[in-house]
Amino acid sequence: MQFAHQVTHPDEPVIIARSAQMRRVLDLAARAAQSEATVLIQGETGTGKELVARTIHCKSKRRTGPFVAVNCGAYSDSLLASELFGHQRGAFTGAIADRVGVFEAAAGGTVFLDEIGATSPAMQVKLLRVLQERRVTRVGSSLERAVDTRVVAATNADLAELVRDKTFREDLYYRVKVVSSRIPPLRERPDDIKPLIDHYLEHFANANAKTDIHLSPEAERVLINHRWPGNVRQLCGEIEQIVAMAPSGTIIKPRELSEDLDERPPGGDPGAAETPLPNASSSAVTSTNDTEATYQQLLDEWTRDVVARRLDHFAGNITKTAQSLAISRSTLYALLRKYGMRGQED
């Protein structure tokens, strides 16, 4: 049976913190690192809770010890018990040998319990005992073993509310929040967005051996003004996608950003005049006499002109053209047949 925890000795992570809110988070992390207190980090998914936990570890006297992270929400109760506490040979089907659990594997270091709010009441009792007694019992054994680990926990849930709802033990809550820190979502710290964009552009350009990839002012504005519901993780993924798809020397335009970003109307750049609405003076209408054409004729000519220019911009690429127009590939194929055009497959 395979387990997911990895014993690592991480370098201190890079955390971009221009905003006052994140500077306070990092200041608290630095002060908490000088103690052995259990730390609770709260924040939405993607805000960087594990990075702050690693920062605490790397600034502590345990920095030379292992850092072991476990997502408590990724396991059933029985598998989580084996992951955290270890098991004896024969404890269950597939347990063909003794196995050390996370708390033993992290001796002299730090255990990071991610999504601790997802644990069951039964598991909470076991975790409370570990935090109180600093001892664990492997699954299938009656022998208690002392452990020397520092615990940092994290959750995207409101643990205080879970306590009020009787789904999280109050005694465990106070055990894990000896020191408590909240990482604000990215929408609450807009001062960090531009530095994060610059950091990830440079990082992914170096990782992909690319140079001179820049954002146009319009594209940068879209990224800065987006609310980022997925927080830093979503922003990181967006920049990675941009760099992966762009050749060196590219200036990224809004049309090359993801379709679901704020300020980006379907099929066009925010504020762009590239695809104006059809009207009697539109340059997109070229072959029909305005005074005699029907609305449908004007609309067809405008549509044909827009599709032709988008297709030319993307060198005939069907997928990119369809994405830029916010239509499906099948719809684009239908338009190409209607207007006698051809594109290229990816």
Secondary structure as GFF3:
##gff-version 3
##sequence-region A 1 346
A	DSSP	beta_strand	7	8	.	.	.	ID=ss1
A	DSSP	alpha_helix	20	33	.	.	.	ID=ss2
A	DSSP	beta_strand	39	42	.	.	.	ID=ss3
A	DSSP	alpha_helix	49	59	.	.	.	ID=ss4
A	DSSP	beta_strand	67	71	.	.	.	ID=ss5
A	DSSP	three_ten_helix	72	74	.	.	.	ID=ss6
A	DSSP	alpha_helix	77	85	.	.	.	ID=ss7
A	DSSP	beta_strand	86	87	.	.	.	ID=ss8
A	DSSP	beta_strand	99	100	.	.	.	ID=ss9
A	DSSP	alpha_helix	102	105	.	.	.	ID=ss10
A	DSSP	beta_strand	110	114	.	.	.	ID=ss11
A	DSSP	three_ten_helix	116	118	.	.	.	ID=ss12
A	DSSP	alpha_helix	121	133	.	.	.	ID=ss13
A	DSSP	beta_strand	135	137	.	.	.	ID=ss14
A	DSSP	beta_strand	144	146	.	.	.	ID=ss15
A	DSSP	beta_strand	150	155	.	.	.	ID=ss16
A	DSSP	alpha_helix	159	164	.	.	.	ID=ss17
A	DSSP	alpha_helix	170	176	.	.	.	ID=ss18
A	DSSP	beta_strand	179	182	.	.	.	ID=ss19
A	DSSP	three_ten_helix	186	188	.	.	.	ID=ss20
A	DSSP	three_ten_helix	190	192	.	.	.	ID=ss21
A	DSSP	alpha_helix	193	207	.	.	.	ID=ss22
A	DSSP	beta_strand	214	215	.	.	.	ID=ss23
A	DSSP	alpha_helix	217	225	.	.	.	ID=ss24
A	DSSP	alpha_helix	231	245	.	.	.	ID=ss25
A	DSSP	beta_strand	251	252	.	.	.	ID=ss26
A	DSSP	three_ten_helix	254	256	.	.	.	ID=ss27
A	DSSP	alpha_helix	295	313	.	.	.	ID=ss28
A	DSSP	alpha_helix	318	325	.	.	.	ID=ss29
A	DSSP	alpha_helix	329	339	.	.	.	ID=ss30
###
